Amino acid sequence: MPKTASSFGASFKIRTRIAVLILVPVLGFLVFSSITVSERMNVAANIKQTLMLVEFNSKMSAYVHSLQREAGASAAFVTSGGKEMAGELSTLRQETDKTHKVVTDMLAHFDIRALSNELNDVLTDGLAKASQLDTIREKFPRSPSLRAI
């Protein structure tokens, strides 16, 4: 005669039945807890990554802004025949160089490829073009007041 559910546990001692009754929920709790902890760790990692991206975005925005300010000052300088913006241009170039260094230093400690190959390609291309800034500046028309820049 096949054993039924009620007669299946009858062959075990009461201590064994109680242990099994306690063990099953405890194992379920452990599995559930492990899954929850794993999910929370993923959320924490995503938050950390997001904070790094926000900080990087802030630094990159400052860099782009300084490039735009320098470009505007350069255009005003050229348009005025070197009469305007000569003093400001030197300061703006230093600011651009400083923000460029901040961005490149940050990128040295941040693996963009882990997030997005497309973003990495765009940044690599943009920074390669930005690295030509000194060459472009050398071709820039000079006035005596800009010789030291």
N, C-alpha and C positions, 0 to 999 in steps of 0.2 A: 504494500500500500504506500503511495507517495506521501511524502511529508507535506503538511499544510503549513501555512505561515505561523499558525499558533503552535503547532507541534515542533517546528524547526528549532526554535530557541529553547524548547523544553529540555533538550539534552545537555545544555550548558548550565554551569553553576550560576547561581544568582549573582555572584561577584563578576563573572564574565559578562553576563547580560547588562549589568549596570555600567561596566566599563565601556561596552560597545555603545550603549545609549548616551553616554557622556562623550565618547570619542567622536562620534559622527558630527554632532553640532560643533565641537571644538575644531575639528578639521575644516568644516565649512566656514567657520569664523576665520580661521587662519588663511584660507584661500581668499575669502572676501577681503580681509585686511591687506593681504599681499597685493591684490589687484588695486585696491584703493591707494595704498602707499605708492605703487608704481605710477598710477595716474597723477597723483599729487606731485611726484618728482618730475614728471613730464611737464606739468603745468608750471612748476617752478623754473625749469630749464627754459621753457618758452618765454616766461616773464623776463628772465635774465637776458635772453637773446633780444627781446623787444626793447628792453632798457638800453642795451648796447647800440641797437639800431637807432633809437631816438637820439642818443648822445652823438652818434656818428652823423646823423642827419643834421643836427644842430651845428656841428663843426663844419660839415660840408657846406651848409647854407652860409655860414660866416665866410668861408673861403670863396664861394661863388659871388657873394656880395662884395667882397674886397676886390675880386677880379673885375666886377662890373664898375666899381668906383674908379679903379685904376684906368680902365678902358675909357670911361667918360672923361676923366681928367686928361688922358692922352689925346683924345679927340679935341678937347678944348684947347690944349696946348698947340696942337698942329694947326687947328683952324685959326688961332690967333697969331700964328707965326712965331710962337715961342714967348709971347708977351704975357699970357695968362697961365695959371696953374703950375708954373715951374716949381714953386716952393712946395705946394701940396703934393705934386707928383712924386717927389722923393719919399715923403712920408707914406703915401699910398702904396708905393712899391715895397717899402719895408713891411707894411701891414700885410700885403699880399704874400710876401715871402714867409712871414710868420705863420699866417693861417695855412699856407701850403704845407709847411713843416708839421703843424699840428695834425692835419689830415693824414699825411703820409706816415707819421709816427703811429697814429691810431690804427691805420690799416696794417701796419707791421704786426700788431698784436690781435688782429681780428680776421678770421678766415671767412671772407665773404662767399667763397665757393661752397662752403658748407650750407649756405642759405639758398643761393641761386647762382647758377652759372651765367645767366643772362645779366644779372646785376654785376657780377665780377667782370664780365666782358665790357660792359659800359664804363665801369670805373677804371679798368685798365686802359681803355682807349682814351678816356677823358684825361687821366693823369699823364699818359704818354704825351698828349697834346700840350698839357700844362707844363711838362718838363721842358718844352721848347720855348718857354717864356723868356728865358735869358737871351736866347738867340734872337728872338723877335725884338726884345728891348735894345739889343746891340744895333739893329738895323734902323731903329727909331731915330728920326731927326733930332739932332742935339743942339742945344743952345749952350753958351758958356756956363749958365747957371745949372745945367744938368750934367756936366762933365763928371762930377763926383758921384753921380747916382749909379 
